[in-house]
Amino acid sequence: MLTARWRRPRTLAAAGSAASRVGGKARIAMEDKERSPRSPEQCVTLELVRKEIDAIDRGIVEAIALRSRYVEQAAQFKQSESAVRAPERVRQALAERRRWAGELGVSTELVDAVFRTVIEHFVEDEMSRWKSGSS
């Protein structure tokens, strides 16, 4: 059960912070508390650039953890294998993520590959749970 209402974060760091407020199997906490992110241009050393990349990557992992909880919740509403696989939903989701990538000037191929992998992982996990009757 969610203890706080989650709102779409404006940044990946905010996604991690939201995950911490929501709670769950493992409480997620940001390593750099109250740290204001630097723009790429403000990173005047390789060490600073790497620190910012690490913080972004941490936010990505935290966002995946939070996404996992939503997938678990969604599984409760699915009554069939086709509902779990939901090929039309997958097609729509991937198209939307490619559109987002295009809007942000990011490689659509990269974003498609990342989300295809994420979605396939969660669908297979959900299928295993559904088949074992523990969704």
Beta strands, then each sheet from edge to edge (+ up, - down):
end
